[in-house]
Amino acid sequence: MSKKCYYRLFLFVLLIVDLLAAGYLGIRHLRDSLPDTVYLRRGTQDSLENILDLPLVSYPETIDVSDNGSYRIPCSFLGMIPLKEVQVETVEDKWVSVCGKPIGLYMETEGVLIVDTGEITVPGGQTVQPALNIARAGDYILEANGEKVSGKKDLIAKIKESSGEPMELLVNREGENIPISISPVKSSDGEYKLGIWVRDNTQGIGTMTYMDQEGKFGALGHGISDTDTGELLDVEGGELYEAQIVSVVKGTKGTPGELSGYIDYQPSKKIGTIDRNTEIGIFGTISDSAKAKLPLTLTEVGYKQEVVPGKAEIVTELDGEIGTYEVEITEIYMDRADTNKAFEICVTDPALLAKTGGIVQGMSGSPILQNGKLIGAVTHVFVQDSSKGYGIFIENMLW
């Protein structure tokens, strides 16, 4: 075979590979564009044709339906290549009370979080690292010498009691409880230390998204992570307090802005408890006495298939007052429907842009409304453009 024929054969094979790769990527995109779960209101004319209206995607015209109105739709490419089974849930109309008020958060970790390991200067000026390659940033100390560790002060007391004898610690590392042993050393100040930096609580300000009819709330739209390790905090419990915004740091290109506030930790200012810290928000219960203090507006829930590109509003507090501000939904990502970056928004309201530059830290959890329905919450800001950010579909934040 001549070189020319070999060259043509090579080009033909390359073309086939390119076509197969393009086909694979196209089918993968179709699969990712299909939602995992769809909620249909009972008694309405919502149509699966609109929800699953994607080119070259087909699904059966008939399906077995369970007693509770829950069923699965097998979707395929041209009726030949399976893509995904979409879970369909028939639900009643759901209403929650939209909030949008800043709240103060106080959360205690389950155990004592190890932020990092470090050096200890011992008498004589030398440095040692007793925890190096034993403890890790992100470990939670649950027990010391067989006794539960209730907090940072408790751990310090137990280290002092050890008098330098090896300490057997039970730590939770990435969901698994494992034993480690560290020998405390006496530092130049005469105290015994393990050579670890630890934390047992965290505080901050966020925005409450909604409260349901049972007093359950959802806020932030994302979890609380440790500032040093970046890991989602394993929370044992927490409390919610009233908060006041005292200043606004306007966002600029490359530097996100911030709502600076004051949290009043007096018992009379406590408004609820925090039960869960998850990737899609924090959740808990509002006390009966605090419900009247919150600016709550009963609003119907809108599901992801009802969200469309175009005008929307966010509800947030500036200058001590709750207001609604215009935004534009610019992109919707069904392949990220179950994440807290499911759609993009752009702030268009002149008043909000003048005050904050758009979206700032502390605004996470601000409700997003479209066509009079609660459809999501603000979760992230773009570092290079503070007028833009991400939102989460509200159905992911419902209890």
C-alpha positions as CSV (number, residue, x, y, z in Angstrom):
1,M,0.0,0.0,0.0
2,S,1.4,3.4,-0.9
3,K,2.1,6.2,1.5
4,K,-0.8,8.1,0.0
5,C,-3.2,5.3,0.9
6,Y,-1.8,5.0,4.4
7,Y,-2.4,8.7,4.9
8,R,-6.0,8.5,3.6
9,L,-6.6,5.6,5.9
10,F,-5.2,7.5,8.8
11,L,-7.4,10.5,8.1
12,F,-10.5,8.2,7.8
13,V,-9.7,6.5,11.1
14,L,-9.2,9.9,12.7
15,L,-12.5,11.1,11.3
16,I,-14.3,8.0,12.7
17,V,-12.7,8.6,16.2
18,D,-13.8,12.3,16.1
19,L,-17.3,11.4,15.2
20,L,-17.5,8.7,17.9
21,A,-16.1,11.2,20.5
22,A,-18.5,13.9,19.4
23,G,-21.4,11.5,19.6
24,Y,-20.4,10.3,23.0
25,L,-20.1,13.9,24.3
26,G,-23.4,14.8,22.8
27,I,-25.2,11.9,24.4
28,R,-23.5,12.6,27.7
29,H,-24.7,16.2,27.5
30,L,-28.2,15.1,26.8
31,R,-28.1,12.8,29.8
32,D,-26.7,15.5,32.1
33,S,-29.4,18.0,30.9
34,L,-32.2,15.7,32.2
35,P,-33.2,16.4,35.8
36,D,-32.9,13.6,38.3
37,T,-36.3,14.4,39.9
38,V,-39.3,16.4,38.7
39,Y,-42.2,17.6,40.9
40,L,-45.7,17.9,39.2
41,R,-48.5,19.6,41.0
42,R,-51.5,17.4,41.6
43,G,-54.5,18.5,39.5
44,T,-52.6,20.9,37.3
45,Q,-51.8,20.7,33.6
46,D,-48.1,20.5,34.0
47,S,-46.8,18.5,31.1
48,L,-43.8,16.2,30.9
49,E,-43.5,17.3,27.3
50,N,-42.4,20.7,28.4
51,I,-40.1,19.4,31.2
52,L,-38.3,16.8,29.1
53,D,-38.4,18.7,25.8
54,L,-34.9,18.0,24.6
55,P,-33.9,17.2,21.0
56,L,-33.5,13.5,20.2
57,V,-34.8,12.5,23.7
58,S,-37.7,10.1,23.8
59,Y,-39.7,8.4,26.6
60,P,-42.6,6.0,26.8
61,E,-46.2,7.3,26.4
62,T,-47.4,4.9,29.1
63,I,-45.9,4.1,32.4
64,D,-46.8,2.1,35.5
65,V,-47.9,4.5,38.3
66,S,-47.5,3.6,42.0
67,D,-50.3,4.3,44.6
68,N,-48.7,7.5,45.8
69,G,-48.3,9.1,42.4
70,S,-44.5,8.5,42.2
71,Y,-43.1,6.9,39.1
72,R,-39.9,6.8,36.9
73,I,-39.6,7.8,33.3
74,P,-36.9,6.0,31.3
75,C,-35.5,8.4,28.8
76,S,-33.4,7.4,25.8
77,F,-31.6,8.7,22.8
78,L,-33.8,8.2,19.7
79,G,-35.4,5.3,21.6
80,M,-32.3,3.2,21.4
81,I,-29.6,4.3,23.8
82,P,-30.7,4.6,27.5
83,L,-29.9,8.0,29.0
84,K,-31.4,8.3,32.5
85,E,-34.5,7.4,34.5
86,V,-36.2,10.6,35.7
87,Q,-38.1,10.3,39.0
88,V,-41.5,12.0,38.9
89,E,-43.2,13.0,42.1
90,T,-46.8,14.2,42.2
91,V,-47.1,16.8,45.0
92,E,-49.7,19.2,46.5
93,D,-49.2,23.0,46.2
94,K,-46.6,24.0,48.7
95,W,-46.3,27.3,50.5
96,V,-43.6,28.6,52.8
97,S,-42.9,31.9,54.4
98,V,-40.1,33.9,52.6
99,C,-37.8,35.7,55.0
100,G,-34.6,37.4,53.6
101,K,-33.4,38.7,57.0
102,P,-29.8,38.4,58.2
103,I,-29.2,36.0,61.0
104,G,-26.4,35.3,63.4
105,L,-25.0,31.7,63.5
106,Y,-23.3,30.0,66.3
107,M,-22.3,26.4,65.8
108,E,-20.4,23.9,67.9
109,T,-18.5,21.1,66.2
110,E,-18.9,17.4,67.1
111,G,-15.7,17.0,69.0
112,V,-12.7,19.3,68.6
113,L,-11.6,20.1,65.1
114,I,-7.9,20.0,64.3
115,V,-7.1,22.9,62.1
116,D,-3.4,22.2,61.6
117,T,-0.3,20.8,63.3
118,G,2.6,23.0,64.4
119,E,5.9,23.4,66.1
120,I,6.5,23.6,69.9
121,T,9.5,25.5,71.3
122,V,10.8,23.4,74.2
123,P,13.2,24.6,77.0
124,G,16.6,25.2,75.4
125,G,15.1,26.8,72.3
126,Q,14.7,23.7,70.2
127,T,11.5,23.0,68.2
128,V,9.6,19.7,68.0
129,Q,6.4,18.6,66.2
130,P,4.8,15.8,68.2
131,A,1.7,15.6,66.0
132,L,3.5,15.6,62.6
133,N,2.3,12.8,60.4
134,I,0.0,11.5,63.1
135,A,-2.8,14.1,63.3
136,R,-4.3,15.7,60.2
137,A,-6.1,19.0,59.5
138,G,-9.8,18.1,59.4
139,D,-9.6,15.4,62.1
140,Y,-12.2,15.7,64.9
141,I,-11.0,14.7,68.3
142,L,-13.9,12.7,69.9
143,E,-12.2,11.1,72.9
144,A,-8.9,11.4,74.9
145,N,-7.7,8.4,76.9
146,G,-11.2,6.8,76.7
147,E,-13.1,9.9,77.8
148,K,-15.3,12.1,75.7
149,V,-13.9,15.5,74.7
150,S,-16.6,18.1,75.2
151,G,-14.7,21.1,73.9
152,K,-11.4,22.9,73.5
153,K,-11.1,23.7,77.3
154,D,-11.8,20.1,78.1
155,L,-9.0,18.9,75.8
156,I,-6.5,21.4,77.2
157,A,-7.3,20.2,80.7
158,K,-6.8,16.5,79.7
159,I,-3.4,17.4,78.1
160,K,-2.4,19.1,81.3
161,E,-3.4,16.0,83.3
162,S,-1.3,13.7,81.1
163,S,2.0,15.1,82.5
164,G,3.7,14.2,79.2
165,E,2.5,10.6,79.1
166,P,1.3,9.4,75.6
167,M,-2.4,10.3,74.9
168,E,-4.7,7.9,73.1
169,L,-7.0,10.0,71.0
170,L,-10.1,8.8,69.0
171,V,-10.5,11.0,66.0
172,N,-13.1,11.1,63.2
173,R,-11.3,11.3,59.9
174,E,-13.4,11.6,56.8
175,G,-16.3,9.8,58.5
176,E,-14.2,7.0,60.0
177,N,-13.3,6.8,63.7
178,I,-9.6,5.9,64.1
179,P,-7.3,5.8,67.2
180,I,-4.1,7.8,67.2
181,S,-1.4,8.3,69.9
182,I,0.5,11.6,70.5
183,S,2.9,12.3,73.3
184,P,2.6,15.8,74.8
185,V,5.8,17.8,75.2
186,K,6.5,20.5,77.8
187,S,6.9,23.9,76.0
188,S,9.2,26.7,77.0
189,D,6.3,28.3,79.0
190,G,6.0,25.2,81.2
191,E,2.7,23.9,79.7
192,Y,2.3,20.5,78.1
193,K,1.1,20.7,74.4
194,L,0.3,18.3,71.6
195,G,1.4,20.6,68.7
196,I,-2.0,21.0,67.2
197,W,-4.2,24.0,66.5
198,V,-7.9,23.3,67.3
199,R,-11.3,24.9,67.1
200,D,-14.6,23.8,68.7
201,N,-17.1,26.5,67.4
202,T,-17.7,28.9,64.6
203,Q,-19.8,32.1,64.2
204,G,-21.0,34.1,61.2
205,I,-23.8,36.0,59.5
206,G,-26.0,34.7,56.7
207,T,-29.5,35.1,55.4
208,M,-32.6,33.1,56.3
209,T,-34.4,31.9,53.2
210,Y,-37.7,30.6,54.4
211,M,-39.7,29.1,57.3
212,D,-42.3,26.4,56.8
213,Q,-45.6,26.0,58.6
214,E,-44.0,23.8,61.2
215,G,-41.4,26.4,62.1
216,K,-38.6,24.6,60.3
217,F,-36.2,27.0,58.5
218,G,-33.7,26.8,55.6
219,A,-30.8,29.3,55.2
220,L,-27.7,30.1,53.2
221,G,-28.1,27.6,50.4
222,H,-24.6,26.2,51.1
223,G,-22.9,24.7,54.1
224,I,-20.6,26.3,56.7
225,S,-17.0,25.2,56.1
226,D,-13.9,25.8,58.2
227,T,-11.9,28.8,57.1
228,D,-8.6,27.0,57.4
229,T,-9.3,23.4,56.2
230,G,-12.1,24.2,53.8
231,E,-14.0,21.2,55.0
232,L,-17.7,21.2,55.8
233,L,-18.0,21.5,59.6
234,D,-19.4,18.4,61.4
235,V,-21.9,20.2,63.6
236,E,-23.2,18.8,66.9
237,G,-25.6,21.6,67.4
238,G,-26.0,25.3,67.0
239,E,-28.0,28.4,67.8
240,L,-29.6,31.2,65.7
241,Y,-29.5,34.8,67.0
242,E,-30.8,38.2,65.8
243,A,-28.2,40.1,63.8
244,Q,-27.9,43.7,62.7
245,I,-26.0,44.8,59.6
246,V,-23.8,47.8,60.5
247,S,-21.9,48.4,57.3
248,V,-21.5,47.2,53.7
249,V,-18.2,46.6,52.0
250,K,-18.9,47.0,48.3
251,G,-17.8,44.3,46.0
252,T,-15.2,45.1,43.3
253,K,-13.5,43.1,40.5
254,G,-11.4,40.5,42.2
255,T,-12.6,41.3,45.7
256,P,-16.0,40.1,46.9
257,G,-17.9,42.5,49.1
258,E,-19.3,41.8,52.6
259,L,-22.1,42.5,54.9
260,S,-20.5,43.4,58.3
261,G,-22.8,42.8,61.2
262,Y,-23.3,42.5,64.9
263,I,-24.7,39.3,66.5
264,D,-26.4,39.7,69.9
265,Y,-25.7,36.6,71.9
266,Q,-28.0,37.5,74.7
267,P,-30.5,34.7,75.6
268,S,-33.4,37.0,74.8
269,K,-32.0,37.4,71.2
270,K,-31.9,33.7,70.4
271,I,-34.4,32.9,67.7
272,G,-33.9,29.2,67.1
273,T,-31.6,26.2,66.9
274,I,-29.5,24.7,64.1
275,D,-29.8,21.0,63.6
276,R,-28.0,20.3,60.3
277,N,-25.1,21.8,58.3
278,T,-25.1,20.4,54.8
279,E,-23.7,21.2,51.3
280,I,-27.1,22.8,50.4
281,G,-27.7,24.9,53.5
282,I,-28.2,25.0,57.2
283,F,-31.5,23.8,58.7
284,G,-33.2,24.0,62.1
285,T,-36.2,25.2,64.0
286,I,-37.5,28.7,64.9
287,S,-38.8,29.2,68.4
288,D,-42.4,30.1,68.8
289,S,-41.6,33.3,70.6
290,A,-39.3,34.5,67.7
291,K,-41.7,33.9,64.8
292,A,-43.4,37.2,65.3
293,K,-40.0,39.0,65.1
294,L,-39.3,37.8,61.6
295,P,-40.5,39.5,58.4
296,L,-42.3,36.5,56.9
297,T,-44.4,36.5,53.7
298,L,-46.4,33.4,52.7
299,T,-45.3,32.5,49.2
300,E,-45.9,29.6,46.8
301,V,-43.0,27.3,46.0
302,G,-41.9,27.2,42.3
303,Y,-40.1,24.1,41.0
304,K,-37.1,23.9,38.7
305,Q,-39.1,23.2,35.6
306,E,-40.9,26.5,36.2
307,V,-37.7,28.5,36.3
308,V,-37.0,30.4,33.0
309,P,-34.3,32.8,31.9
310,G,-35.4,36.4,32.4
311,K,-36.5,38.8,35.2
312,A,-36.6,37.7,38.8
313,E,-36.2,39.3,42.2
314,I,-34.1,38.7,45.3
315,V,-35.3,39.5,48.8
316,T,-32.6,40.9,51.2
317,E,-32.1,43.4,53.9
318,L,-30.2,46.7,53.4
319,D,-30.2,49.7,55.8
320,G,-32.3,47.8,58.3
321,E,-35.2,47.2,55.9
322,I,-36.2,44.1,53.8
323,G,-36.6,44.9,50.1
324,T,-36.9,43.3,46.7
325,Y,-34.3,43.9,44.0
326,E,-34.4,43.1,40.4
327,V,-32.1,40.5,38.9
328,E,-31.9,38.5,35.7
329,I,-31.6,34.8,35.5
330,T,-29.1,34.3,32.6
331,E,-28.3,30.6,32.6
332,I,-30.0,27.4,34.0
333,Y,-28.0,24.2,34.4
334,M,-30.2,21.1,34.6
335,D,-27.0,19.0,34.8
336,R,-26.3,20.8,38.1
337,A,-29.9,20.7,39.3
338,D,-29.0,19.1,42.6
339,T,-26.2,21.4,43.5
340,N,-26.0,24.9,44.9
341,K,-24.8,26.3,41.6
342,A,-27.9,25.4,39.5
343,F,-28.5,28.7,37.8
344,E,-26.8,32.1,37.2
345,I,-28.2,35.4,38.2
346,C,-27.1,39.0,37.3
347,V,-28.1,41.9,39.5
348,T,-29.7,44.7,37.4
349,D,-31.3,46.8,40.2
350,P,-29.5,50.2,40.3
351,A,-30.1,50.7,44.0
352,L,-28.5,47.4,44.9
353,L,-25.6,47.9,42.6
354,A,-24.9,51.3,44.0
355,K,-25.0,50.0,47.6
356,T,-23.3,46.7,47.3
357,G,-21.9,46.3,43.8
358,G,-24.2,43.3,43.4
359,I,-23.9,40.2,45.5
360,V,-21.8,40.2,48.7
361,Q,-20.8,37.8,51.4
362,G,-23.5,37.5,54.0
363,M,-26.2,37.6,51.3
364,S,-26.1,33.9,50.8
365,G,-29.6,32.5,51.4
366,S,-31.4,35.6,50.1
367,P,-34.7,34.3,48.5
368,I,-35.1,34.5,44.7
369,L,-38.6,35.0,43.4
370,Q,-39.9,34.6,39.9
371,N,-43.5,35.1,38.7
372,G,-44.6,35.5,42.4
373,K,-43.1,32.1,43.4
374,L,-40.1,31.2,45.5
375,I,-37.8,29.4,43.1
376,G,-34.4,29.5,44.9
377,A,-31.8,31.3,46.9
378,V,-28.5,33.2,46.3
379,T,-25.5,31.0,47.1
380,H,-22.3,32.4,45.5
381,V,-20.8,35.5,44.0
382,F,-18.4,35.6,41.0
383,V,-15.1,36.9,42.2
384,Q,-14.3,38.8,39.0
385,D,-17.8,40.3,38.7
386,S,-19.7,40.9,41.9
387,S,-22.9,41.7,39.9
388,K,-23.2,38.0,39.1
389,G,-23.6,34.8,41.1
390,Y,-25.2,31.4,41.5
391,G,-28.5,30.2,42.9
392,I,-29.9,26.9,44.2
393,F,-33.3,25.6,43.3
394,I,-35.5,26.0,46.3
395,E,-36.9,22.4,46.1
396,N,-33.4,21.2,47.2
397,M,-33.6,23.3,50.4
398,L,-37.1,22.1,51.5
399,W,-37.3,19.7,54.5
